[in-house]
Amino acid sequence: MNAFLDPRRMLAELKELRQLTADGHGAQRVAFTPVWTRTREWLRGKLAALPVEVHADAAGNLWATLAGAGERALLLGGHMDSVPNGGWLDGCLNVLAGLEVLRRINAEYGGRPPVTVRLVDWADEEGARFGKSLFGSSACAGSLDLAAVRGLRDRDGISLPDALRAVGLDLERVKESGRELASAAAYLELHIEQGPVLLDLDLPLGAVLGTVGVERHAITFRGQAAHSGSTPMNRRKDAFLAAARMSPEIYQIAARHGGVGTIGSCTTKPGIVTSVVEECRITLDQRHLEAAALAAMVAEARAAADRFAAEGGVTVAWEPLWQIEPIPFDPGLVDRCEEAIREVAGTSHRLPSGPLHDAAEMARAGVPTAMMFVQSLLGISHNQLEDTREEHLELCLRAFDRLAAKTMDRIRG
Protein backbone atom coordinates (compact mmCIF):
# COMPACT_ATOMS: atom_id res chain seq x y z
CA MET A 1 0.00 0.00 0.00
CA ASN A 2 1.48 3.32 -1.10
CA ALA A 3 1.38 6.04 1.55
CA PHE A 4 1.16 8.76 -1.10
CA LEU A 5 -2.03 7.34 -2.67
CA ASP A 6 -5.34 8.50 -1.16
CA PRO A 7 -8.40 6.52 -2.36
CA ARG A 8 -10.68 8.43 0.01
CA ARG A 9 -9.69 11.69 -1.65
CA MET A 10 -10.64 10.25 -5.04
CA LEU A 11 -14.02 9.16 -3.68
CA ALA A 12 -14.64 12.58 -2.19
CA GLU A 13 -13.84 14.25 -5.51
CA LEU A 14 -16.14 11.91 -7.42
CA LYS A 15 -18.95 12.87 -5.06
CA GLU A 16 -18.04 16.54 -5.31
CA LEU A 17 -18.25 16.32 -9.10
CA ARG A 18 -21.62 14.55 -8.89
CA GLN A 19 -22.94 17.36 -6.72
CA LEU A 20 -21.62 19.94 -9.19
CA THR A 21 -22.81 18.42 -12.47
CA ALA A 22 -25.86 16.22 -11.81
CA ASP A 23 -29.54 16.91 -11.34
CA GLY A 24 -32.41 14.69 -10.27
CA HIS A 25 -32.10 12.67 -13.46
CA GLY A 26 -28.35 11.99 -13.42
CA ALA A 27 -25.10 13.45 -14.74
CA GLN A 28 -25.39 16.23 -17.35
CA ARG A 29 -21.77 16.64 -18.47
CA VAL A 30 -22.57 16.52 -22.19
CA ALA A 31 -19.56 17.64 -24.24
CA PHE A 32 -19.32 21.23 -25.50
CA THR A 33 -22.11 22.44 -23.19
CA PRO A 34 -21.91 24.90 -20.26
CA VAL A 35 -21.96 22.05 -17.70
CA TRP A 36 -19.04 20.36 -19.47
CA THR A 37 -17.14 23.66 -19.55
CA ARG A 38 -17.75 24.06 -15.81
CA THR A 39 -16.51 20.49 -15.29
CA ARG A 40 -13.29 21.32 -17.11
CA GLU A 41 -12.77 24.42 -14.97
CA TRP A 42 -13.26 22.29 -11.85
CA LEU A 43 -10.67 19.79 -13.11
CA ARG A 44 -8.20 22.56 -13.89
CA GLY A 45 -8.63 23.74 -10.31
CA LYS A 46 -7.62 20.31 -9.01
CA LEU A 47 -4.60 20.21 -11.33
CA ALA A 48 -3.45 23.65 -10.17
CA ALA A 49 -2.06 22.09 -6.98
CA LEU A 50 0.44 20.01 -9.00
CA PRO A 51 3.60 21.10 -10.83
CA VAL A 52 2.09 20.17 -14.19
CA GLU A 53 1.76 21.98 -17.50
CA VAL A 54 -1.89 22.10 -18.55
CA HIS A 55 -3.28 22.86 -21.99
CA ALA A 56 -6.09 21.93 -24.37
CA ASP A 57 -5.07 20.64 -27.78
CA ALA A 58 -6.60 21.36 -31.19
CA ALA A 59 -9.37 18.79 -30.65
CA GLY A 60 -10.30 20.06 -27.18
CA ASN A 61 -8.55 17.27 -25.27
CA LEU A 62 -7.15 18.52 -21.95
CA TRP A 63 -3.58 17.47 -21.11
CA ALA A 64 -1.70 17.75 -17.81
CA THR A 65 2.00 16.90 -18.09
CA LEU A 66 4.35 16.06 -15.23
CA ALA A 67 7.78 16.30 -16.85
CA GLY A 68 10.12 13.43 -16.04
CA ALA A 69 13.80 12.66 -16.38
CA GLY A 70 12.99 11.01 -19.71
CA GLU A 71 10.76 12.33 -22.47
CA ARG A 72 9.01 9.02 -23.17
CA ALA A 73 5.59 9.39 -21.67
CA LEU A 74 3.08 7.27 -19.79
CA LEU A 75 -0.44 8.44 -20.67
CA LEU A 76 -3.32 8.02 -18.22
CA GLY A 77 -6.67 8.80 -19.82
CA GLY A 78 -10.39 9.10 -19.49
CA HIS A 79 -13.25 11.47 -20.23
CA MET A 80 -15.23 13.88 -18.11
CA ASP A 81 -18.19 14.14 -20.47
CA SER A 82 -21.31 12.04 -19.93
CA VAL A 83 -24.49 11.09 -21.72
CA PRO A 84 -27.60 13.07 -20.70
CA ASN A 85 -29.00 11.69 -17.43
CA GLY A 86 -25.88 9.57 -17.12
CA GLY A 87 -24.18 7.83 -14.23
CA TRP A 88 -21.77 9.33 -11.72
CA LEU A 89 -18.75 7.16 -12.62
CA ASP A 90 -18.75 6.67 -16.40
CA GLY A 91 -15.65 8.41 -17.71
CA CYS A 92 -14.87 10.63 -14.78
CA LEU A 93 -13.65 7.73 -12.62
CA ASN A 94 -10.90 7.23 -15.21
CA VAL A 95 -9.76 10.84 -15.00
CA LEU A 96 -9.96 11.22 -11.23
CA ALA A 97 -8.18 7.91 -10.66
CA GLY A 98 -5.50 9.11 -13.07
CA LEU A 99 -5.30 12.38 -11.17
CA GLU A 100 -4.73 10.53 -7.90
CA VAL A 101 -2.03 8.37 -9.52
CA LEU A 102 -0.41 11.54 -10.84
CA ARG A 103 -0.40 12.97 -7.31
CA ARG A 104 1.22 9.81 -5.98
CA ILE A 105 3.94 9.85 -8.64
CA ASN A 106 4.62 13.54 -8.04
CA ALA A 107 4.90 13.04 -4.28
CA GLU A 108 7.01 9.90 -4.49
CA TYR A 109 9.55 11.34 -6.92
CA GLY A 110 9.58 14.92 -5.66
CA GLY A 111 8.09 16.30 -8.87
CA ARG A 112 10.64 14.61 -11.17
CA PRO A 113 9.61 11.02 -12.05
CA PRO A 114 11.89 8.80 -14.14
CA VAL A 115 9.51 9.08 -17.12
CA THR A 116 7.10 11.81 -18.16
CA VAL A 117 3.53 11.20 -17.01
CA ARG A 118 0.55 12.78 -18.75
CA LEU A 119 -3.12 12.80 -17.77
CA VAL A 120 -5.60 13.37 -20.60
CA ASP A 121 -9.31 14.17 -20.49
CA TRP A 122 -10.58 13.25 -23.95
CA ALA A 123 -13.20 15.55 -25.48
CA ASP A 124 -16.62 14.07 -26.30
CA GLU A 125 -15.99 10.38 -25.80
CA GLU A 126 -19.71 9.71 -25.57
CA GLY A 127 -20.87 11.37 -28.79
CA ALA A 128 -24.13 12.12 -27.01
CA ARG A 129 -24.78 15.46 -28.67
CA PHE A 130 -23.74 14.85 -32.29
CA GLY A 131 -23.69 11.06 -32.55
CA LYS A 132 -19.92 10.77 -33.09
CA SER A 133 -18.32 8.82 -30.26
CA LEU A 134 -14.59 9.08 -29.42
CA PHE A 135 -14.33 12.49 -31.08
CA GLY A 136 -11.24 13.81 -29.30
CA SER A 137 -9.30 10.55 -29.20
CA SER A 138 -10.07 9.67 -32.83
CA ALA A 139 -8.93 13.15 -33.90
CA CYS A 140 -5.72 12.62 -31.94
CA ALA A 141 -5.26 9.13 -33.38
CA GLY A 142 -5.82 10.43 -36.90
CA SER A 143 -8.78 8.16 -37.64
CA LEU A 144 -11.50 10.86 -37.52
CA ASP A 145 -13.23 11.28 -40.89
CA LEU A 146 -13.72 15.05 -41.19
CA ALA A 147 -15.99 14.71 -44.23
CA ALA A 148 -18.32 12.44 -42.29
CA VAL A 149 -18.70 14.81 -39.31
CA ARG A 150 -18.83 18.27 -40.93
CA GLY A 151 -22.58 18.06 -41.44
CA LEU A 152 -23.50 16.67 -38.03
CA ARG A 153 -26.10 18.65 -36.07
CA ASP A 154 -27.55 18.29 -32.60
CA ARG A 155 -31.29 18.13 -31.87
CA ASP A 156 -31.43 21.94 -31.75
CA GLY A 157 -29.95 22.21 -35.23
CA ILE A 158 -26.54 23.45 -34.08
CA SER A 159 -23.78 22.11 -36.28
CA LEU A 160 -20.69 20.41 -34.91
CA PRO A 161 -18.37 23.03 -36.44
CA ASP A 162 -20.39 25.80 -34.78
CA ALA A 163 -20.41 24.02 -31.41
CA LEU A 164 -16.65 23.58 -31.59
CA ARG A 165 -16.21 27.21 -32.59
CA ALA A 166 -18.17 28.26 -29.48
CA VAL A 167 -15.49 26.63 -27.28
CA GLY A 168 -12.58 27.97 -29.33
CA LEU A 169 -11.97 25.00 -31.63
CA ASP A 170 -11.72 24.73 -35.41
CA LEU A 171 -12.97 21.43 -36.84
CA GLU A 172 -10.56 21.64 -39.76
CA ARG A 173 -7.58 21.66 -37.38
CA VAL A 174 -8.60 19.00 -34.85
CA LYS A 175 -6.22 16.38 -36.23
CA GLU A 176 -3.32 18.61 -35.22
CA SER A 177 -3.88 17.09 -31.78
CA GLY A 178 -1.97 14.05 -33.07
CA ARG A 179 1.30 15.76 -32.20
CA GLU A 180 0.48 15.00 -28.55
CA LEU A 181 1.37 11.35 -29.17
CA ALA A 182 4.90 12.02 -30.38
CA SER A 183 6.51 10.73 -27.16
CA ALA A 184 3.72 8.35 -26.01
CA ALA A 185 5.18 5.06 -24.81
CA ALA A 186 2.04 3.56 -23.23
CA TYR A 187 -1.60 4.38 -22.55
CA LEU A 188 -3.58 3.14 -19.55
CA GLU A 189 -7.29 3.55 -18.84
CA LEU A 190 -9.51 2.53 -15.95
CA HIS A 191 -13.27 2.22 -16.46
CA ILE A 192 -16.36 0.79 -14.87
CA GLU A 193 -17.31 -2.36 -16.73
CA GLN A 194 -20.81 -1.10 -17.66
CA GLY A 195 -21.96 -4.71 -17.90
CA PRO A 196 -22.61 -7.70 -15.60
CA VAL A 197 -19.68 -10.06 -16.30
CA LEU A 198 -17.59 -9.22 -13.22
CA LEU A 199 -20.75 -8.92 -11.12
CA ASP A 200 -21.90 -12.41 -12.12
CA LEU A 201 -18.41 -13.79 -11.36
CA ASP A 202 -18.38 -11.92 -8.01
CA LEU A 203 -15.04 -10.35 -8.92
CA PRO A 204 -14.14 -6.70 -8.35
CA LEU A 205 -11.65 -6.18 -11.20
CA GLY A 206 -10.79 -7.45 -14.65
CA ALA A 207 -8.09 -7.02 -17.30
CA VAL A 208 -9.48 -6.01 -20.68
CA LEU A 209 -8.27 -7.96 -23.72
CA GLY A 210 -9.37 -5.32 -26.23
CA THR A 211 -12.46 -3.79 -27.75
CA VAL A 212 -14.72 -5.90 -29.92
CA GLY A 213 -15.25 -5.39 -33.61
CA VAL A 214 -18.64 -4.00 -34.60
CA GLU A 215 -20.72 -4.50 -37.75
CA ARG A 216 -23.89 -2.40 -38.11
CA HIS A 217 -26.30 -2.80 -41.00
CA ALA A 218 -29.82 -1.80 -41.99
CA ILE A 219 -31.79 -4.70 -43.49
CA THR A 220 -34.88 -3.87 -45.55
CA PHE A 221 -37.44 -6.49 -46.50
CA ARG A 222 -39.91 -5.53 -49.26
CA GLY A 223 -43.16 -7.33 -49.91
CA GLN A 224 -46.57 -6.14 -51.02
CA ALA A 225 -49.16 -3.99 -49.29
CA ALA A 226 -52.57 -5.63 -49.16
CA HIS A 227 -55.84 -5.24 -47.30
CA SER A 228 -55.60 -6.84 -43.87
CA GLY A 229 -59.17 -8.06 -44.03
CA SER A 230 -59.52 -9.40 -47.54
CA THR A 231 -56.09 -10.98 -48.09
CA PRO A 232 -55.85 -14.68 -47.06
CA MET A 233 -52.86 -15.54 -44.92
CA ASN A 234 -51.39 -17.88 -47.54
CA ARG A 235 -51.46 -15.15 -50.20
CA ARG A 236 -49.61 -12.48 -48.27
CA LYS A 237 -46.13 -11.12 -49.00
CA ASP A 238 -45.57 -9.77 -45.50
CA ALA A 239 -42.25 -7.96 -45.11
CA PHE A 240 -42.67 -7.81 -41.34
CA LEU A 241 -43.01 -11.59 -41.04
CA ALA A 242 -39.66 -12.13 -42.76
CA ALA A 243 -37.98 -9.44 -40.65
CA ALA A 244 -39.47 -10.78 -37.42
CA ARG A 245 -37.96 -14.21 -38.03
CA MET A 246 -34.53 -12.57 -37.90
CA SER A 247 -34.75 -11.82 -34.18
CA PRO A 248 -34.42 -15.36 -32.75
CA GLU A 249 -31.95 -16.21 -35.52
CA ILE A 250 -29.62 -13.37 -34.46
CA TYR A 251 -29.61 -14.73 -30.90
CA GLN A 252 -28.74 -18.21 -32.18
CA ILE A 253 -25.92 -16.86 -34.36
CA ALA A 254 -24.47 -14.95 -31.41
CA ALA A 255 -24.67 -18.04 -29.20
CA ARG A 256 -22.89 -20.21 -31.77
CA HIS A 257 -19.93 -17.86 -32.05
CA GLY A 258 -19.74 -16.43 -28.51
CA GLY A 259 -20.51 -12.89 -29.69
CA VAL A 260 -23.48 -10.58 -29.29
CA GLY A 261 -26.13 -9.44 -31.75
CA THR A 262 -28.94 -6.93 -31.46
CA ILE A 263 -31.83 -5.84 -33.64
CA GLY A 264 -32.21 -2.33 -32.30
CA SER A 265 -34.99 -0.79 -34.37
CA CYS A 266 -37.86 -1.75 -36.64
CA THR A 267 -39.95 0.50 -38.90
CA THR A 268 -42.74 -0.52 -41.23
CA LYS A 269 -44.59 0.90 -44.23
CA PRO A 270 -47.35 1.78 -44.78
CA GLY A 271 -47.50 1.44 -41.01
CA ILE A 272 -51.29 1.24 -40.64
CA VAL A 273 -53.37 -1.41 -38.92
CA THR A 274 -55.45 -2.18 -42.01
CA SER A 275 -52.55 -3.11 -44.32
CA VAL A 276 -50.15 -6.00 -44.65
CA VAL A 277 -46.62 -4.60 -44.26
CA GLU A 278 -45.05 -3.73 -47.60
CA GLU A 279 -41.65 -2.67 -46.27
CA CYS A 280 -39.88 -3.45 -42.99
CA ARG A 281 -36.49 -1.99 -42.10
CA ILE A 282 -34.54 -3.36 -39.15
CA THR A 283 -31.11 -2.38 -37.84
CA LEU A 284 -28.59 -5.03 -36.84
CA ASP A 285 -25.58 -4.65 -34.54
CA GLN A 286 -23.14 -7.60 -34.24
CA ARG A 287 -19.97 -7.64 -32.13
CA HIS A 288 -17.06 -10.02 -31.48
CA LEU A 289 -13.45 -9.76 -30.32
CA GLU A 290 -12.21 -11.96 -33.18
CA ALA A 291 -12.41 -10.68 -36.76
CA ALA A 292 -13.01 -14.13 -38.31
CA ALA A 293 -15.86 -14.90 -35.93
CA LEU A 294 -17.45 -11.51 -36.57
CA ALA A 295 -17.27 -12.06 -40.34
CA ALA A 296 -18.91 -15.46 -39.91
CA MET A 297 -21.70 -13.92 -37.84
CA VAL A 298 -22.43 -11.37 -40.56
CA ALA A 299 -22.34 -14.04 -43.26
CA GLU A 300 -24.80 -16.22 -41.35
CA ALA A 301 -27.13 -13.28 -40.79
CA ARG A 302 -27.08 -12.54 -44.53
CA ALA A 303 -27.85 -16.16 -45.37
CA ALA A 304 -30.72 -16.20 -42.88
CA ALA A 305 -32.17 -12.98 -44.31
CA ASP A 306 -32.05 -14.43 -47.83
CA ARG A 307 -33.74 -17.62 -46.63
CA PHE A 308 -36.54 -15.85 -44.79
CA ALA A 309 -37.13 -13.52 -47.72
CA ALA A 310 -37.39 -16.42 -50.15
CA GLU A 311 -39.74 -18.35 -47.88
CA GLY A 312 -41.98 -15.29 -47.52
CA GLY A 313 -42.02 -14.28 -51.16
CA VAL A 314 -40.33 -10.92 -50.43
CA THR A 315 -37.00 -9.32 -51.29
CA VAL A 316 -34.22 -8.19 -48.96
CA ALA A 317 -31.48 -5.55 -49.25
CA TRP A 318 -28.58 -4.66 -46.92
CA GLU A 319 -27.16 -1.21 -46.23
CA PRO A 320 -23.91 -0.84 -44.24
CA LEU A 321 -24.20 1.67 -41.40
CA TRP A 322 -20.88 1.49 -39.55
CA GLN A 323 -17.99 -0.88 -38.94
CA ILE A 324 -14.89 -1.04 -36.78
CA GLU A 325 -12.43 -3.88 -36.57
CA PRO A 326 -11.61 -5.68 -33.29
CA ILE A 327 -8.79 -3.86 -31.50
CA PRO A 328 -6.65 -6.05 -29.20
CA PHE A 329 -4.63 -4.39 -26.46
CA ASP A 330 -0.90 -4.85 -25.87
CA PRO A 331 -0.34 -8.43 -24.57
CA GLY A 332 2.52 -7.42 -22.27
CA LEU A 333 0.51 -4.62 -20.71
CA VAL A 334 -2.53 -6.88 -20.35
CA ASP A 335 -0.29 -9.29 -18.42
CA ARG A 336 0.90 -6.44 -16.19
CA CYS A 337 -2.70 -5.35 -15.67
CA GLU A 338 -3.65 -8.83 -14.51
CA GLU A 339 -0.60 -8.96 -12.22
CA ALA A 340 -1.58 -5.66 -10.63
CA ILE A 341 -5.14 -6.86 -10.07
CA ARG A 342 -4.00 -10.12 -8.50
CA GLU A 343 -1.65 -8.27 -6.17
CA VAL A 344 -4.46 -6.17 -4.69
CA ALA A 345 -7.56 -8.35 -5.17
CA GLY A 346 -6.18 -11.89 -5.14
CA THR A 347 -7.84 -12.94 -8.40
CA SER A 348 -8.55 -11.50 -11.81
CA HIS A 349 -10.48 -12.21 -15.00
CA ARG A 350 -9.73 -11.38 -18.62
CA LEU A 351 -12.62 -10.08 -20.69
CA PRO A 352 -13.28 -8.12 -23.86
CA SER A 353 -14.96 -4.73 -23.88
CA GLY A 354 -18.27 -4.56 -25.70
CA PRO A 355 -18.52 -0.76 -25.54
CA LEU A 356 -15.97 1.34 -27.38
CA HIS A 357 -13.47 3.40 -25.40
CA ASP A 358 -10.79 6.00 -26.06
CA ALA A 359 -8.27 3.25 -25.30
CA ALA A 360 -9.21 1.63 -28.61
CA GLU A 361 -8.20 4.76 -30.52
CA MET A 362 -4.84 4.84 -28.78
CA ALA A 363 -4.26 1.20 -29.69
CA ARG A 364 -5.23 1.95 -33.31
CA ALA A 365 -2.68 4.76 -33.29
CA GLY A 366 0.05 2.29 -32.33
CA VAL A 367 0.40 3.28 -28.68
CA PRO A 368 0.81 0.19 -26.43
CA THR A 369 -2.45 0.15 -24.49
CA ALA A 370 -4.07 -1.59 -21.53
CA MET A 371 -7.39 -1.16 -19.82
CA MET A 372 -8.77 -2.20 -16.43
CA PHE A 373 -12.44 -2.74 -15.53
CA VAL A 374 -14.05 -2.44 -12.12
CA GLN A 375 -17.34 -4.15 -11.34
CA SER A 376 -20.61 -2.34 -12.04
CA LEU A 377 -23.52 -2.98 -9.67
CA LEU A 378 -26.58 -4.29 -11.54
CA GLY A 379 -24.44 -4.25 -14.68
CA ILE A 380 -25.99 -0.87 -15.52
CA SER A 381 -24.44 2.25 -17.02
CA HIS A 382 -25.62 5.31 -18.98
CA ASN A 383 -28.25 5.57 -16.27
CA GLN A 384 -28.39 7.36 -12.93
CA LEU A 385 -28.67 3.91 -11.31
CA GLU A 386 -25.03 3.29 -12.31
CA ASP A 387 -22.97 2.46 -9.22
CA THR A 388 -19.95 0.59 -7.89
CA ARG A 389 -19.17 -0.40 -4.31
CA GLU A 390 -16.90 2.10 -2.59
CA GLU A 391 -14.54 -0.65 -1.50
CA HIS A 392 -14.22 -1.68 -5.14
CA LEU A 393 -13.53 1.91 -6.17
CA GLU A 394 -10.71 2.07 -3.64
CA LEU A 395 -9.43 -1.31 -4.82
CA CYS A 396 -9.43 -0.31 -8.49
CA LEU A 397 -7.40 2.81 -7.72
CA ARG A 398 -4.77 0.76 -5.89
CA ALA A 399 -4.60 -1.77 -8.74
CA PHE A 400 -4.48 0.96 -11.38
CA ASP A 401 -1.68 2.67 -9.50
CA ARG A 402 0.30 -0.58 -9.45
CA LEU A 403 -0.29 -0.97 -13.17
CA ALA A 404 1.05 2.56 -13.69
CA ALA A 405 4.15 1.75 -11.66
CA LYS A 406 4.76 -1.47 -13.60
CA THR A 407 4.31 0.36 -16.88
CA MET A 408 6.77 3.08 -15.86
CA ASP A 409 9.32 0.35 -15.18
CA ARG A 410 8.69 -1.06 -18.66
CA ILE A 411 9.08 2.37 -20.29
CA ARG A 412 12.40 3.13 -18.67
CA GLY A 413 13.63 -0.35 -19.58
Secondary structure by P-SEA (a helix, b strand, c coil): ccccccaaaaaaaaaaaaaacccccccccccccaaaaaaaaaaaaaacccccccccccccbbbbbbcccccbbbbbbbbcccccccccccaaaaaaaaaaaaaaaaaaacccccbbbbbbbccccccccccccaaaaaaaaccccccccccccccccccaaaaaaaaccccccccccccccccccbbbbbbccccccccccccccbbbcbbbbbbbbbbbbbbbbcccccccccccccaaaaaaaaaaaaaaaaaaccccccccccccccccccccccbbbbbbbbbbccaaaaaaaaaaaaaaaaaaaaaacbbbbbbbccccccccccaaaaaaaaaaaaacccbbbbbbbccccaaaaaaaacccbbbbbccccccccccccbbbbaaaaaaaaaaaaaaaaaaaaaaac
